[in-house]
């Protein structure tokens, strides 16, 4: 028996109970007879009305309970719907757009260790070595120049002119090397470099003047003035300027070369 059948049986029992009470009350009134006072019928009517009202109320409650169980539940309009999402403020949107990513804020590269004394000494040694090697190459060029000028004056063949031409090319390359030297780890490095570059440029211009003289002298059949020629004199003047710059250079250079164990130089070595 389900809940509905039990509720209906309970309601019928209530109705039978009320009916029995009514019939019992009527039977007792007939038994007492008409000799009772006029108050009896009035009290009996009130009792009867009360019993009927109670029975009717119980019946109504039972039926309402049955109707509530049979009626399907209506879902709430909010059930199953997602909760409303608050709109983002413009400030939050702008902040999200401009906020840097972790890759932009933090660098993944390992920190570089600071320069140490050993690093400075290593750089100094390398720079001094480069200058000493350059000086050694210029020493060979200067020695060959004197021989080449003597051959050009003798005018035995064109070999003097060819040698001066080769020396001029070598001087050009030496001047370029001097201009590219790194001297930041050397004491008075900038001044030493400027003196060496200036000296090699003056030597290069002197070699070019001697080359022009040798070419013209050979073209005239080795006749005419030699030591008094215009280009020869120009070569001598530029060579003197180069020697003055070389003298200043070696005065600053030799103490540094000695500290690093390199040979001492003279202006005639460059």
Helices and strands as residue ranges (DSSP letters): H 3-32, H 39-70, H 90-98, H 102-105, H 117-154, H 159-179, H 189-219, H 230-259, G 267-269
